[in-house]
Amino acid sequence: MSNRDEFVWVEKYRPKTIDECILPDNIKNTFKAFLDKGEVPNLLLSGPPGCGKTTVAKALCNELGVDVYVINGSDEGRFLDTVRNNAKNFASTVSLSSDAKHKVIIIDEADNTTPDVQLALRAFTEEFVGNCRFIFTCNYKNKIVSPLHSRCAVIDFSLKGKDRQVLAGQFFQRLQTILDQEAVGYEPKVIAELINKYFPDWRRVLNECQRYSSGGKIDSGILASFATVKTDDLFKRLKEKDFPSVRKWVVNNLDNDPAVLLRSIYDACYNNLEGPGVAAAVLIIAKYQYQSSFVADQEINILACLTEIMVECEFK
C-alpha cells in the first residue's frame, strides 16, 4: 500500500472482496456467481457517483486473481490513440503472473469517453475475447454507444425501496468501525446526518468524515454546515442581474453537493419566476444537472446555470 493509500481513507478502507462491499443482496449474489465460475463477462456497471462501482470491479478482479489494467475515462480515456495503444498492448499479451482464465481492463467513468473511443473499445471486446474482458463503469448508461452497450451485461447500482434503508444502516456500522480504528470521537446522530446528506455517495461521506475528523472529533458543531441552502437573496440578485453577488453566492455554497444546490434553485423557481420563466428554468437546470456529473469545475457549471437563468427568465 502506498503512503497515499495509507492516508486517504477511501483507499485505506476500500473493500478488497465482494463480501466486504456494501451492496443489495441481488447485486452481491450476481458477483459471487462470477467468482464461483472463475470468470467474468464484459460488464457495464451503472449508477450514481460514489456508490461503489469501481470498488466492486477491483474487488472482483482481486478475488479472481486476474491481471488488471485501469483506464480513467475522464483522463487518458478521452484520447483515442492512448486508449487504442495501451488497451491493445495489455489485452493482446498473455499473463505471465496469473493462472486466471483472462485479463481484465477496467474503463472507469466510461461515459466520459468520446464515441470514437467507445467504438474502438467495442472492437476490442470482440478482437481479444479469448484473452481479455472489459468492465466499464458509468454514471449515465445512456452515454454509452449502443454497439458497446449491447456487448455488455448491464448491472444497475441504483438503489430502490428498502435497499436504501438497509444499506444506509450497513454503511453507518462500517463508518463507526473506521472512526474507532482511527481513534476519532463522534456523535452517532452527526454520522447519521452525514450519511443522509450525501446518500448513496459513500465516497463523499468517507471523505467528509476524514475532513471533519482533523480536530479529533466529529460532533454537532459541524451541523451548521448542513443548513438548508438559502436562495431568497440569490433570486433577488438574479433579478437585479448582479453577477458578482451571484458568483459570491455560488462560492459560499460550494460545500454542498451540486445536486443539492441545483435542487434548491429548482424549488425556488416557482416563487420567484413568472410562469413561462419557470418552464425555461427547469430546462436550464436539467441541462446543467446532467453536466454536473462530468464537468471539471463545479463552480463554473453552477454559475453558468444561474447566468443563463438570469438572462433568459422573467422574474416576479
PyMOL commands that set and color helices and strands:
alter all, ss='L'
color gray80, all
select helices_A, chain A and resi 3-7+9-12+25-37+53-64+76-78+80-91+110-112+115-127+141-143+146-149+162-181+188-198+202-215+220-226+232-239+243-252+258-272+275-291+298-312
alter helices_A, ss='H'
color red, helices_A
select strands_A, chain A and resi 43-46+68-72+103-108+132-138+153-156+185-186+217-218
alter strands_A, ss='S'
color yellow, strands_A
deselect
rebuild
show_as cartoon
